[in-house]
Amino acid sequence: MDVTGSADDRPMIRLSGVGKTYADGTVAVHELDLEVRRGELLCLVGPSGCGKSTTLKMINRLIEPTTGRIEIDGQDVTRQNPVELRRGIGYVIQQVGLFPHQKVLTNVMTVPLLYGESRSVARDRARELMEMVGLDPATYADRYPHQLSGGEQQRVGVARALAADPPVLLMDEPFGAVDPVVRVRLQDEFLHLQQDLGKTVVLVTHDIDEAVRMGDRVAVFATGGRLAQHATPADLLGQPADEFVSDFVGSTRGLRRLAVTAIDPRHLEPLDGVRTGDLGAAIDVDATLEQALAVMLREDKPMVAVKDGARFVGVLTPNGVHAALRASLAETNGRAGEGGPGGRAAAD
Ligand SMILES: Nc1ncnc2c1ncn2[C@@H]1O[C@H](COP(=O)(O)OP(=O)(O)OP(=O)(O)O)[C@@H](O)[C@H]1O
């Protein structure tokens, strides 16, 4: 057994003591230590101007840090040719940056062509990517960007960023320009895609709901480019590191936590004796408490049946939701009390 740890234990991205002071003296990022594990989706979240975009752009060297060191896959990024470096890093921005006078297919083909693929290989790859992001090439390939909705343009942006199959993807407010309903749909689609792709993703957002929904872990930045907390969504909501984080995640963090807390079979009641008319549509035992409550509210039922595959395992009532939420909060607080994950200690 390799006691030094396998290659996969090494972080994919490591920032050590990274700082950026702009020429006018603005400290955008201050002494940042941060690691992103392989295949992890890390959200950088915080108020406007706290250094999130600067941090992201330092990773692909669109901005050079003033201090510290950034490694990708163990390699110091400053020692790499920036063009080579960016080949391994997909970059998605809010403004999408599609070429307005080129058709959608051509826009996506640009990247494979840039890397020397033939036109026919590039075309096939572009079609495959369009399908992957949910844009039927038959409908969309020959449209121009202005003939797409904001959400569709954003999907093209994601397809283009994935075209070179980069192991790392940087996303700066990727769903920022679309309305809240489309935003949630794009978030879901991307999470689904990410399950298959397993990229290492750093996603910048100012929206705490997006961060806890999307992130395997979340880094909360405070003004002045200071890292206030780096934790899993559940730990962040259960155990904010300080008053700043607590205010930022908001007084409704208990409610937000519903979205990241799984159903616990210990809090289910037996199915026997329940009147069928009282039951909402069954949900899977892997669902979250929020999804369970949503079914009860949507169907105006006092409980919901829970299934594990084809087998019914019990029913969940609002009391069960409450008990599960309390138990999961107590677990986080208990672990924080033991010095376990929950605060900045969870960072690495
Ligand atoms: N080229 C620059 N010169 C001077 N200051 C800059 C420059 N670019 C950014 N800043 C400042 O650095 C700080 C961090 O900016 P950054 O864009 O990283 O923040 P952000 O957290 O991404 O903000 P937002 O959510 O508003 O996009 C801000 O105070 C900003 O005004």
The ligand as a MOL file (V3000), in Angstrom:
LIG
                    3D

  0  0  0     0  0            999 V3000
M  V30 BEGIN CTAB
M  V30 COUNTS 31 33 0 0 0
M  V30 BEGIN ATOM
M  V30 1 N -7.8320 46.3710 -12.4750 0
M  V30 2 C -8.1390 46.7580 -11.2200 0
M  V30 3 N -7.5290 47.8110 -10.6360 0
M  V30 4 C -7.8190 48.1940 -9.3850 0
M  V30 5 N -8.7180 47.5730 -8.5900 0
M  V30 6 C -9.3770 46.5220 -9.1230 0
M  V30 7 C -9.1330 46.0550 -10.4540 0
M  V30 8 N -9.9390 44.9960 -10.6970 0
M  V30 9 C -10.6540 44.7970 -9.5690 0
M  V30 10 N -10.3140 45.7240 -8.6210 0
M  V30 11 C -10.8420 45.8300 -7.2580 0
M  V30 12 O -10.4790 44.6430 -6.5650 0
M  V30 13 C -11.5130 44.2540 -5.6790 0
M  V30 14 C -11.9410 42.8400 -5.9810 0
M  V30 15 O -12.5390 42.7840 -7.2690 0
M  V30 16 P -13.1730 41.4360 -7.8540 0
M  V30 17 O -13.6780 41.7450 -9.2320 0
M  V30 18 O -12.1960 40.3540 -7.6910 0
M  V30 19 O -14.3720 41.2230 -6.8500 0
M  V30 20 P -15.6390 40.2440 -6.9220 0
M  V30 21 O -15.7650 39.6430 -5.5790 0
M  V30 22 O -15.4970 39.3230 -8.0700 0
M  V30 23 O -16.8130 41.2850 -7.1640 0
M  V30 24 P -18.2320 41.1550 -7.9750 0
M  V30 25 O -19.0490 40.1430 -7.2340 0
M  V30 26 O -18.7760 42.5480 -7.8530 0
M  V30 27 O -17.8700 40.7660 -9.3720 0
M  V30 28 C -12.6160 45.2920 -5.8430 0
M  V30 29 O -12.4650 46.2660 -4.8350 0
M  V30 30 C -12.3320 45.8970 -7.2060 0
M  V30 31 O -12.7840 47.2330 -7.2670 0
M  V30 END ATOM
M  V30 BEGIN BOND
M  V30 1 1 1 2
M  V30 2 1 2 3
M  V30 3 2 2 7
M  V30 4 2 3 4
M  V30 5 1 4 5
M  V30 6 2 5 6
M  V30 7 1 6 7
M  V30 8 1 6 10
M  V30 9 1 7 8
M  V30 10 2 8 9
M  V30 11 1 9 10
M  V30 12 1 10 11
M  V30 13 1 11 12
M  V30 14 1 11 30
M  V30 15 1 12 13
M  V30 16 1 13 14
M  V30 17 1 13 28
M  V30 18 1 14 15
M  V30 19 1 15 16
M  V30 20 2 16 17
M  V30 21 1 16 18
M  V30 22 1 16 19
M  V30 23 1 19 20
M  V30 24 2 20 21
M  V30 25 1 20 22
M  V30 26 1 20 23
M  V30 27 1 23 24
M  V30 28 2 24 25
M  V30 29 1 24 26
M  V30 30 1 24 27
M  V30 31 1 28 29
M  V30 32 1 28 30
M  V30 33 1 30 31
M  V30 END BOND
M  V30 END CTAB
M  END
